[in-house]
């Protein structure tokens, strides 16, 4: 039987490149792409079929920042499929990014510039806002919408003949210093993206502990620095054009400067070919590219506390219970 693969955030960047690379690996898979609206879904499907005309590609409308949309999509997927083999939890946002040029200059003077350029530590802030569900928008889209999706698809992911996989797109910008259990939605800070990605790492760790014995395995990947719509919003286009030659040179020293969506999807595709039982749940798999353009994957131990991960998981369950009370009419 063909494997069924669901990809969120499939309309561009790493998500679109991932879809095409998965079909290069196995043209027999059934690929289901999740995009925010029907127009995007159909346009993305056409792009994929243009290069893989015989592929099985279906669509589902899903806005991860809208819980009603997530619940409707999950109900549709439960009706459509008997199982899911892979779910790539890739959709994400970074609204209103700002660069701290003073911090960049300080990094240059103190010798920390390369570290700052590869992790964005101390130089990137965002202005977040509440969404229609009363949740912080970045937290809802990058983590909680995906968490709700996984919970709603448990019947398709657990206790199958073969293991099922969750693969989360995290970031090297996921830092403990940006995250707080008392403010896990990051309503009071200015590093909502970093906080949401660190919370993603914590969530993946707990999901393995809870569901490995039911045949569900979770991994996190970092695509590196990829030039995508999200990245281009950080600086004006003319600045990126001036910086690009420098960035290609930096790649000789910073292997996570993958730059292209194709290279950024390297770790995602690598995991597609691995047996989950042999993977380390406490490792993040980084897409890397050498200065000469060779793609490879580098596993790095995550800086996560398992007790904190468990406490976050309980808070997510409580928030889920409150949310389901509001949208009980969308449940089976």
C-alpha positions as CSV (number, residue, x, y, z in Angstrom):
1,X,0.0,0.0,0.0
2,X,1.2,3.5,-0.8
3,X,2.4,5.6,2.1
4,X,0.3,8.7,3.0
5,X,2.2,11.9,3.7
6,X,0.6,15.1,5.0
7,X,2.6,18.4,4.7
8,X,1.5,21.7,6.2
9,X,2.8,25.0,4.9
10,X,3.3,23.4,1.5
11,X,2.6,26.4,-0.7
12,X,6.2,27.7,-0.8
13,X,9.7,27.7,0.6
14,X,10.9,24.6,2.3
15,X,7.3,23.1,2.3
16,X,7.0,23.1,-1.5
17,X,10.6,22.0,-2.0
18,X,10.0,19.1,0.5
19,X,6.9,17.9,-1.5
20,X,8.9,17.7,-4.7
21,X,11.8,16.0,-3.1
22,X,9.6,13.4,-1.4
23,X,8.1,12.5,-4.7
24,X,11.6,12.2,-6.1
25,X,12.3,9.7,-3.4
26,X,9.1,7.7,-3.8
27,X,6.7,8.6,-6.6
28,X,4.2,6.1,-5.2
29,X,3.3,8.1,-2.0
30,X,-0.1,9.8,-1.6
31,X,0.9,13.4,-0.9
32,X,-1.7,15.5,0.9
33,X,-0.8,19.2,1.0
34,X,-2.4,21.5,3.6
35,X,-2.6,25.2,2.7
36,X,-4.4,28.2,4.2
37,X,-7.1,28.4,1.5
38,X,-8.4,26.6,-1.6
39,X,-6.8,28.9,-4.1
40,X,-3.3,28.3,-2.6
41,X,-3.9,24.6,-2.3
42,X,-4.9,24.2,-6.0
43,X,-2.0,26.5,-7.2
44,X,0.5,24.4,-5.2
45,X,-1.0,21.2,-6.5
46,X,-0.5,22.4,-10.1
47,X,3.1,23.4,-9.4
48,X,3.8,19.9,-8.0
49,X,2.1,18.1,-10.9
50,X,4.0,20.2,-13.4
51,X,7.2,18.4,-12.3
52,X,5.6,15.1,-11.2
53,X,2.6,14.6,-13.5
54,X,1.8,11.0,-12.4
55,X,1.9,11.8,-8.6
56,X,-1.0,11.3,-6.3
57,X,-1.6,14.8,-4.8
58,X,-4.6,15.8,-2.8
59,X,-5.3,19.0,-0.9
60,X,-6.9,20.1,2.3
61,X,-7.7,23.6,3.4
62,X,-6.2,24.4,6.8
63,X,-5.2,27.6,8.5
64,X,-3.1,26.6,11.5
65,X,-3.8,29.9,13.2
66,X,-7.5,29.2,13.2
67,X,-8.7,26.4,15.5
68,X,-12.0,25.9,13.7
69,X,-10.1,25.5,10.4
70,X,-7.8,22.9,12.0
71,X,-10.7,20.9,13.5
72,X,-12.6,21.0,10.1
73,X,-9.5,19.8,8.3
74,X,-8.8,17.0,10.8
75,X,-12.4,15.8,10.5
76,X,-12.0,15.7,6.7
77,X,-8.7,13.8,6.9
78,X,-10.2,11.3,9.3
79,X,-13.0,10.7,6.7
80,X,-10.6,10.5,3.8
81,X,-7.7,8.3,5.1
82,X,-7.4,5.2,7.3
83,X,-3.9,6.1,8.4
84,X,-1.2,8.6,8.0
85,X,2.4,7.5,7.7
86,X,4.1,10.9,7.8
87,X,2.9,14.3,9.0
88,X,5.3,17.2,8.3
89,X,4.4,20.0,10.7
90,X,6.1,22.7,8.7
91,X,3.7,25.7,8.5
92,X,4.9,28.7,10.5
93,X,4.9,32.5,10.7
94,X,7.3,35.3,11.8
95,X,5.2,38.5,11.8
96,X,6.7,42.0,11.8
97,X,10.4,41.0,12.2
98,X,12.8,43.6,13.3
99,X,16.7,43.5,13.2
100,X,18.7,45.0,16.1
101,X,21.6,46.6,14.2
102,X,23.1,47.8,17.4
103,X,23.3,44.2,18.7
104,X,24.9,43.2,15.3
105,X,27.6,45.8,15.7
106,X,28.3,44.7,19.3
107,X,28.6,41.1,18.1
108,X,31.2,42.2,15.5
109,X,33.2,44.0,18.2
110,X,33.0,41.0,20.7
111,X,33.7,38.2,18.2
112,X,30.2,36.8,18.5
113,X,28.9,37.9,15.1
114,X,29.1,34.5,13.4
115,X,27.1,32.8,16.2
116,X,24.5,35.6,16.1
117,X,24.2,35.3,12.3
118,X,23.6,31.5,12.5
119,X,21.1,31.6,15.4
120,X,19.7,35.1,15.2
121,X,20.3,35.3,19.0
122,X,19.9,38.8,20.2
123,X,19.3,40.4,16.8
124,X,15.7,39.3,15.9
125,X,12.5,40.5,17.5
126,X,8.9,40.3,16.5
127,X,5.7,42.1,17.3
128,X,3.0,39.5,18.0
129,X,-0.8,39.9,18.4
130,X,-3.9,38.0,19.4
131,X,-5.7,35.9,16.8
132,X,-9.4,35.3,16.4
133,X,-9.3,32.6,19.0
134,X,-7.8,34.9,21.6
135,X,-4.4,33.2,21.4
136,X,-1.0,34.7,20.6
137,X,-0.8,34.4,16.8
138,X,2.8,33.0,16.6
139,X,2.2,30.4,19.3
140,X,-1.1,29.4,17.7
141,X,0.2,29.0,14.2
142,X,3.7,27.5,14.9
143,X,2.8,25.2,17.7
144,X,-0.7,24.9,19.1
145,X,-2.5,24.5,15.8
146,X,-0.2,21.7,15.0
147,X,-0.6,20.2,18.5
148,X,-4.4,20.2,18.1
149,X,-4.0,18.6,14.6
150,X,-1.9,15.8,16.0
151,X,-4.3,15.2,18.8
152,X,-7.3,15.1,16.4
153,X,-5.5,12.7,14.0
154,X,-4.4,10.3,16.7
155,X,-6.6,7.5,15.4
156,X,-4.8,7.7,12.0
157,X,-1.3,7.9,13.6
158,X,-1.3,5.3,16.4
159,X,-1.4,1.5,16.5
160,X,-0.8,1.0,12.8
161,X,0.9,-2.0,11.3
162,X,4.0,0.3,10.6
163,X,5.2,3.3,12.7
164,X,3.9,6.7,11.9
165,X,6.0,9.8,12.0
166,X,5.7,13.4,13.1
167,X,8.4,15.7,11.7
168,X,8.4,19.3,13.1
169,X,10.2,22.2,11.4
170,X,12.0,23.9,14.3
171,X,14.9,26.3,14.1
172,X,18.4,27.0,15.4
173,X,16.7,30.1,16.8
174,X,14.8,27.9,19.4
175,X,16.3,29.1,22.6
176,X,15.4,28.4,26.3
177,X,16.1,32.0,27.2
178,X,13.2,33.1,25.0
179,X,10.8,30.6,26.6
180,X,8.9,30.8,29.9
181,X,6.4,28.3,31.3
182,X,4.5,31.1,33.0
183,X,4.2,32.9,29.6
184,X,4.3,29.9,27.2
185,X,2.4,31.9,24.6
186,X,5.0,34.6,24.9
187,X,2.5,37.4,25.3
188,X,4.9,39.6,27.2
189,X,8.1,39.2,25.2
190,X,9.5,40.2,21.8
191,X,10.9,36.8,20.7
192,X,7.7,34.9,19.9
193,X,9.3,33.0,17.1
194,X,12.1,31.7,19.2
195,X,9.8,30.9,22.0
196,X,7.4,28.9,19.7
197,X,10.2,26.9,18.3
198,X,11.7,26.0,21.7
199,X,8.2,25.0,22.7
200,X,8.1,22.8,19.6
201,X,11.2,21.0,20.7
202,X,9.8,20.4,24.1
203,X,6.5,19.1,22.7
204,X,8.3,16.6,20.4
205,X,10.2,15.2,23.3
206,X,7.1,14.5,25.3
207,X,5.2,13.1,22.4
208,X,7.8,10.4,22.0
209,X,7.6,9.5,25.7
210,X,3.8,9.3,25.4
211,X,3.3,7.6,22.1
212,X,6.3,5.6,21.0
213,X,4.7,2.4,22.5
214,X,1.7,3.1,20.2
215,X,3.9,3.3,17.1
216,X,4.1,7.1,16.8
217,X,7.5,8.8,16.7
218,X,8.3,12.5,16.6
219,X,11.4,14.3,15.4
220,X,12.5,17.9,14.9
221,X,14.5,19.4,12.1
222,X,16.1,22.8,11.4
223,X,16.2,23.8,7.8
224,X,19.0,26.4,8.4
225,X,18.8,29.9,7.0
226,X,16.7,29.6,3.9
227,X,15.8,32.5,1.6
228,X,12.0,32.4,1.5
229,X,9.0,34.7,1.8
230,X,9.5,34.7,5.6
231,X,13.1,35.7,5.3
232,X,12.7,38.3,2.7
233,X,10.3,40.2,5.1
234,X,13.1,40.8,7.6
235,X,15.0,43.3,5.4
236,X,14.2,45.4,2.3
237,X,14.8,43.5,-1.0
238,X,17.6,45.7,-2.1
239,X,19.6,45.0,1.1
240,X,19.2,41.2,0.5
241,X,20.5,41.7,-3.0
242,X,23.6,43.4,-1.6
243,X,24.0,40.8,1.1
244,X,23.6,37.7,-1.0
245,X,27.3,37.5,-2.2
246,X,28.4,37.9,1.4
247,X,26.0,35.1,2.5
248,X,27.4,32.7,0.0
249,X,30.8,33.4,1.4
250,X,29.6,33.0,5.0
251,X,28.5,29.5,4.1
252,X,32.2,28.4,4.1
253,X,32.1,29.1,7.8
254,X,28.4,28.6,8.7
255,X,27.1,25.3,7.4
256,X,23.5,26.1,8.3
257,X,23.4,28.8,5.6
258,X,21.5,26.4,3.4
259,X,20.0,29.4,1.5
260,X,17.8,27.5,-1.0
261,X,14.5,25.7,0.0
262,X,15.8,22.6,-1.7
263,X,18.9,22.5,0.6
264,X,16.7,23.5,3.6
265,X,14.6,20.3,3.1
266,X,17.6,18.0,3.4
267,X,17.0,16.9,7.0
268,X,13.2,16.4,6.3
269,X,14.0,14.1,3.4
270,X,16.7,12.3,5.3
271,X,14.3,11.5,8.1
272,X,11.9,10.1,5.5
273,X,14.4,7.3,4.8
274,X,15.3,6.5,8.4
275,X,13.8,3.9,10.8
276,X,12.4,5.9,13.7
277,X,13.2,3.3,16.3
278,X,16.9,4.1,15.9
279,X,16.6,7.9,16.1
280,X,17.4,9.9,19.2
281,X,14.3,11.8,20.6
282,X,16.6,14.4,22.2
283,X,18.4,15.3,18.9
284,X,17.5,18.0,16.4
285,X,18.5,17.2,12.8
286,X,20.0,20.2,11.0
287,X,20.1,20.7,7.2
288,X,23.6,21.7,6.4
289,X,25.3,22.8,3.2
290,X,29.1,23.0,2.7
291,X,30.8,26.0,1.1
292,X,30.9,24.1,-2.2
293,X,27.2,23.3,-2.1
294,X,27.1,19.7,-0.7
295,X,24.0,19.0,1.3
296,X,24.2,16.8,4.5
297,X,22.5,16.3,7.8
298,X,24.0,17.1,11.2
299,X,22.4,15.8,14.4
300,X,22.8,18.0,17.5
301,X,21.6,17.4,21.0
302,X,18.8,19.7,22.0
303,X,19.0,21.9,25.1
304,X,15.7,20.8,26.6
305,X,14.6,19.9,30.1
306,X,12.3,16.9,30.1
307,X,10.5,18.1,33.3
308,X,9.8,21.4,31.6
309,X,8.6,19.6,28.6
310,X,6.1,17.6,30.6
311,X,4.8,20.7,32.3
312,X,4.3,22.4,28.9
313,X,2.5,19.4,27.6
314,X,0.0,19.5,30.5
315,X,-0.6,23.2,29.8
316,X,-1.3,22.4,26.2
317,X,-3.8,19.7,27.2
318,X,-5.6,22.2,29.4
319,X,-5.7,24.8,26.6
320,X,-6.9,22.1,24.3
321,X,-9.8,21.2,26.6
322,X,-10.8,24.9,26.8
323,X,-10.7,25.2,23.0
324,X,-12.7,22.0,22.4
325,X,-15.5,23.3,24.6
326,X,-15.7,26.3,22.4
327,X,-15.8,24.3,19.2
328,X,-17.7,21.2,20.3
329,X,-19.9,21.3,17.2
330,X,-16.9,20.5,15.0
331,X,-16.2,17.2,16.8
332,X,-17.4,13.8,15.8
